[in-house]
Amino acid sequence: MSLFSAMSHLDKLFIDGAWVAALTGSSIDVINPSTEEVFISVAEAGEADIDRAVDAARRAFDTGPWPRLSHAERAGYLRRIGDAMDKRVDQIATIWPSEMGILHAMAHPFAGTIGDIWRYYAGLAETFAWEERFDNPPMGGDYALIINEPVGVVGAIVPWNAPVNIMAFKLAPALIAGCTTVLKLSPEAPGTGYLLAEIAEEIGLPAGVLNVVTADRVASEHLVRHHGVDKIGFTGSGPVGKRIASICTERLARFTLELGGKSAAVILDDYDAELAAQSLVGSACAMTGQICSSLTRIIVTGKQHDKLVDALAAGFSKVVVGDPFDPSVGMGPVAMQRQRDKIEQMVQRAASDGNRIVSGGKRPAHLNRGWFFEPTLISNVVNSDYIAREEIFGPVLSVIRAKDEEDAIGIANDTRFGLNNSVFTNDAARAYAVARRLLSGTVGHNGWRSDMSIGFGGFKESGVGREGGINGLRAYLEPKTLIMENPA
């Protein structure tokens, strides 16, 4: 199956189980970040199209079969989605680099895990406590039940950096719970959402259960404001997340937000600086640094500082930047011109603030097309500097000197974000003790670590709620209390 034969409805939206023309009559060009050429063009949804999608999801929830199926019956559909995703690994691994620049060598094995997400949530049909019983409730009645019911119609808004797995972690728990959904794709990366819509059609998912649209900000906000939507699940930037929270709060709609980060790697004195650098160079270049949980603040005591800076610079000097489909390349482009411009401006500001650009900091001289940027190392940084406070979303590391372990923990926590951190030490007990004091949703040991299958989310301005694992399911449920009497 070729890529484009598998994406035969790009000029349409998927609403109420059918491919329909967008009422806007408009389309969106998706630009390949390596070539700056059009990769695909897709239909652009407007506010009226959002209304159609929400109305379809609302009917499917209020009067359709989906919420009234057993969990086991819904699980059958999820397993078929997962199996169909397995058959499309090659397509996913072609679309993903062509939209946002991830290396094909990383995209392909990652694409092979997407089906497992759908099957994991299908498995919860049998193991999750959908009903809990309490005998002899103290306020009367013979027994009480807490029944976990679906929250309703879900608006799932996914970003451009990793849409195929993020949509799975929103939609799979929502669907097994019994919700119906409107998936709003990013204008920069809609391709894998179209694959999912084709799978839904292929497996006979009931009409209106999954509706798929691509829209920009105005129509997206219309989805958030829509009174037919009971919950918004959003992954994206902090400013947009705050806007969504304020809108949902006005009408008491439910929401989960997975937002940004300025995550720290705390390098303790007992850990080898060169080994730490090897790990950090690899994670900094993954997806060209376009990962919300990326470790971008490297906090190290004076004893290790200079050795770590030298090792990081040496590691970055070996990274080959170029075509993400070239197996010899170690890092591809960033996703968009505006993203590269932002990174460039932030690095230039760091230089003007007196920070030292140790390596990188510019566009590669040998690449005259594409939105490429060298992996960049900045030192002479203090935690109050702009480069240490603002999320960069690119392959840029800032090294911050700490006086000792206590100071390093304080620096790591001195941020408005709280998504991810890591502790580098050979002492597991010490790692655990430091990790318990770090204010972030995830803490890794001896490397950048993140696992949405267990649970993912942040403290402070990094978000509200969790995705993945059991808690990712609970976000799409409303507990209902029933107080019952036994038959006479």
N, C-alpha and C positions, 0 to 999 in steps of 0.2 A: 504494500500500500504506500503510494507516494505521499509526500507531505500535503500537496495541494488537492489531491483527490480525497484526502481525509478531511479537508477543510473546504467543503464545496458550498458553504452557505455564508461566506464572509460578508456578503452584501445584505444580510438579513439579521434580525433579532430572533431569539428563541423565546416565544411567549405562549403560554397555555398549550404547550405540547406541539407547537407548529413554528415553522420558519416564516416570519412575516417581515414586510418592508418597514423600515423606520419612517415614522410620519414626518420627520425632519427632511427627508430626502437627501440628507448629508452623509458624508463618510469621513473617516479618520485614517490618515496615512500613518503607518507604523514604520519608523525609520530604523534601519540596521545601524547600530552604533559603530560598527567596524568600517562600513563602506559609505555611510551617510546617504544610502539609496533606500528607496521604498521597499520594505520587505513584504508587507501585505497592506491592504486597505479594508477597513471594516465599517459596517453601518454605525452611525452615531445616533444614539437615543436622545430624545428631548423629554421635556416634562410630560407631554402627553403619552409618550411611550412608557415612561415610568408608571404613569397611571394605569396603563393597560397591564403592565407586568404585575403591579401590586394587586389590581383587581382580580387577575387570574390566580395569584397565590391566595388571596382572601377567599375566593370561592372554593378553591381546593381544600382550604383548611376548614371553612365553615360548613360546607355541604358535600365535599368530596370524600372519597374513601380513605385517603391517606392517614389521617389521625385515628380513624376507626379500625385500621388494620392492627393485628397483633404485632408486638415487637419482633417476633420471629419472622412474620411475613415481610416487614420492612427490612429486616436483616438480609433477606434473600436478594432484594434489589441492591443493597449496598455491596454485597459480595459480587454481584454481577458487574457493578461499576468498577470494583477493584480489579476483577479479572480482565475487564476490557482495558483498563489503564495499563495493565501489564503488557498487553498486545500493542500498545502505542508508545512504548518507551523510546523507540527510535524517533518518532515524530516529536515527542516532548523534548528530546535531547537536541533536536534541530531548531525548534522554535525558541527555546529558552536563550541560547547564546545569540540568536539573531535578533532578539528583542532587547536584551539588557547586558550582554557581553560576558556572561559566565563562560568559563572554559567548557568546551564540549566534554573534555575528559572528566570534569566534575559533574556536569549535567547528566551524563548518561547513567552512571551508577545511582545518582540521587533519584533520577526518574524511575528507576527500578524499585524504589521503596514506596511510591505513592499508593499503589494498590494495597499495601499492607495497612495503611491508615484507614482505608475504607473497611477492610476486613476486621481490623481491631474494633471499630465501633459496632460493626455487625455482631461481633462476639459478645458485646455488652448486653445484647438482647437476652442472653441466658444468665449472665452473672451479676448484672446490676440490680440493686434493690429498688425496683419500680414501685413496690408497695411495702410498707412496714406496719406491723400490727402492735398495738398496745392494749393489753387487757385491763379491765376495771379502771377506766379513767376516773380520776378523783372528782370531777365535776358532773358525773352522771353518765349513763349509758353503760352498755356491757363491754364494748370494746371500741377502740379508735383505730383508724387507718390514716397514715400519711401516704398519699398517692402522688407520685411525681408525674405531672402532666406537661405536655408541650407548651412552651411560652406563646406560640402562635405563629404569625407571619414574621419571618426574619429577613432583614436586609443585610446581606453579606458584602462588605466593601473591601476588596483586596488590592494590594499595592503592586508595583511593577517589578520588584526585585526577585520575588520568589512566589509567583501567583499559584503555581500548580500544587504546591504543598500547603500553602496558607488557605487556599479555598477548600482543600480537603479537611483541614482541621476546623473549619467553620461549618461546612455543609454536612459532613458525615455525622457529627454529633447532633446537629439540628434535625437531620432526616430520621435518624434512629429514634429520636425523642418524639417524632410525629409532627414536627413543624413543616411548614411550606416556606419556600425561599425565593428571593430575588437576588441573584448574583450580579453585582455591579463590577465590571472589569475596568482596569486602568486603561486609558487611551494609549499608553506606551507599551502595554504587554497584554493584549487580549487573546492571543492565539490559543493557549492551553484551555481557556474557558470555552472556546468554540469546540475543542475536542470533547470536553465534558458534556456540552449540550448535545453533540452528536451521539455520545454514549447513552445519554438519557433517552433519546429518541430510539436508539437501537434496542435497548433492553425493555422498552415499553413502560417507562416510568409514568405514572398517571399524570394527566395534563394538569399543569399549574403547580406541580410540586417543586419543580426547578424552572425558573425563568432566568434567562441570561441576556444581559444588555451591556453595552459599552457606552460610557457617558463621561463628560467632563464635569467641572465643578458645579455649575448651576443645576443641571439635572440631578447630579448626585445629592445635592442639598435638598432637592425636592423629595428624593427618596427618604432622607432622614426626617423631614418634616411630615411625611405622609401619615395621616392618622390610621390608615389601614395597616401600618407596619408596627408590630408589637415590640420588636427588638432590633437593634443595630449591632452587628459585629464588625468592628473596623480595625484594620491594621494600616498604619501610615504615620504621618508626621505629627508632632506635638501640637502645633497651632490648629491643624484641621481636627485633631482629636478633641481639643478643648471646645472648638466650635460645635462639634457633634454632641459633646456632653451637655453643653448649654441648651441646645435645641431639644434633646431628648428629655432633659430635666424639666423643661417648660411643660411638657405633656406627660411626664412621668413614664416615658417609654423606657424599657430596659436597654442596657448597652454594656458591651465589653470593648475595651480599648487596648490595643497593643501598639505602643508608641515608640519613641526614640530612646537613645542611650548615649552615655559617654563613659563607657565601661573601663574599669581599671584592671591592669595586671599588677599585682603586688609581688615583687620579687624579694624574697627573704634572703638573708645573708648566707644561708647554708646551701643555696641552690646555685648550680654552675651557670654563669652568665652566658656562656656560648650555647649551652643547651637551651636556655630560655629564649635566646635570640633566634635559634633555629625554629622553635615552635611559633614564635611571634611573627616572624617573617612569613611563614606559611599561612597563618590565619589572616594576616593583614592583606595578603594578595587574593585570598579566597573571594570570589565574586567581586573582585576589584574593590574590596572594602565596603561594598554596598550591603552590609548586614547590620541590622539595628543593634545587635548584641556584640559587635566587634570590639575587641580590646584596643582602644585608641589612646588611653593614658597609661603609660608604663612608669610605675612608681618603684623606685629603687633607692637604697641607701647609698651614701657617699662612697662607702667601701667598694661597691660593685659598679657604680655609675659609669665611669669612663670605659671600663671593660665592656659593659653591656652596650654602650653607644657604639663602640668600635665594631662589636660583633654584629649588631643590627645593620650598620652601614655596609659591612662586608657582605651580609646576606642579601640585602637589597641590590647590591651591585651585580649580583649573579642572576637576577630575575629578568627573563626575556619577556618584553612586552610586545604584543602583536595580535594576529588573527586568532580568535578563540578556538577555531577549528584546527589549528596547527598543533600537532602533539608536542612540538618542541617549545611551545610558548608557555610561560608561567603565569601570565596575567593578561587579560583582555582589556577592552575599553570600559569606561563608565557608560551608563545607559543613554544619556542625553547631553546635548550641548550645554544646556543650562546647568546640568550637574557638574560638568567639567569646569565651566566658568566659575561656579560657586567654590569649588575646591581650589582653583587657582587663586581666586580673590582672598580666600581664607589663609592660604599659605603666604601670599604677598603681605597680608596684614600682620601675620606672625613675624615676618622679617622686619617690617617697619616698627613692630613693638619691641624689637631687640632680641627676639628668639633667633637661634642659629639654625639655618637650613643645612643640615649635615650632608644630606644626599637627596637627589630628586628635586622636586619642586617645580617641575615644568613639563611641557609636552615633549615626548620623545622626538629627537631631531630626525630620525629615520622614517617617521610615519607622517606623511603629509595629508592623509585622509583618516577619518574616524576620530572618535572622542576619547583619545588615549591620554593618560597622565602617568608620569613615572611614580613608582612607589617612593614615598617621601618620609624622611626622618628629620624631626625637629628636636633640638635640645635647648638647654638654657631656658627651660619653661618652668614657670611657677604656676600653681593651681588657680591663681586669680587671673591668669592671662586669658585673653579671648579664645585662643586656640585650644585651651584646656577646658573651656566652659561650654562651647557650642558643638553640637553634633556636626560632623563633617561628611559622613557617608561616602568615604573614599579611602584610598590606600595611603593614609597619613598617620604616623605614630608620633606622639609627643612624649618625651622622656622627662620625668619630674623627679628631682632629687628629694629624698626624705632623710630626716636625721636618724630615725631608728624605726623599729617595727610599729611602735605606738603612733608615731607621726605618720607612717605610711597608711595605717588604717584610717586615721583622721582625714588625710588627703583624699583617700578613695571615697569616703562618705561625704566629703564636702562638694556636693553637686546636687542639682535639682533633679537629676535622673537616678534611677535605681533598677536597671534592667539586668545587668550581668556584671560579674567580676570574676577574677581568678587569683588563686594564691599559688605561688611557686615555692615549694619547700620539699625537702626529702623526708620530713617528719609528718606523717599522716595525722597524728594527734594535734600537732601545731597547726596544720592546715585546717583541721576541723574547728579548732578554737578561734582562729582568725576568721574563718568563713561565717561562723555564727555571729560575728560582730559587723560583718559587711552588710550594708543595707541594699540588697538587690534580690530580685526574684530567683536568680540562679547564681551559684558560685561554683566555679570549676577548680580542679586541682591539677597543677602542672600543665596547663594549656587552656586554650579557648574551648569551652565545652557548652553545648546547648542541646537539649533533647525535648522536642515538643511532644514526643510520644509519652513522656512522663508528665510534663507540665511546663508552661512557659508564660511569663508575664512579669510585670515590674512593680516596684515600689515607687512612691512619689510621682513625678511627672512622666514616668515610663509606662503608665497605663492603669487600667482598672479591670480587675478580674484575671482569669487565667484561660489559656487555650491548651489543648492537648490533655491526654489522660482522662481520668475520672472527672476532675474538676472542669475540664473542657466540656463534658456532657452536662454537668450541673448548671452551667450557664444558660442552657436552652430549656430548662425545666422550671415549672412553678409547682411548689409543694402545696397540695390541698389536703386539709384535715377533714376526715369524715368521722362522726361520732355515732355509733350504731347501737341498736338493741337487738338481742337475739330474738328469733321468732317465739311467740307465746306457745 
